[in-house]
Amino acid sequence: MKALKIEANQSGKRYALVPLRGAFSVWAECKNYAAHVPGGIATSWRYCEKDMTREAAEALFSRKVAGKAR
């Protein structure tokens, strides 16, 4: 998964704009407790929305980074 853009909002949550199979998607970095990981915090990427046009994905990405979308 190769991201075109990765940016963070004011609270520090990171989002990525990713091209997949001819469509685009927006992914969010998630940090959760995991006892088996050194430090106790596991990091993973989960999609917010996928199979969008580039324009729709960039609009959602900019709203997420600005902190105006859930």
Secondary structure, 3 states (H helix, E strand, C coil): CCCCEEEECCCCCEEEEEEECCEEEEEEEEEEECCCCCCCEEEEEEEEEEEECHHHHHHHHHHHHHCCCC
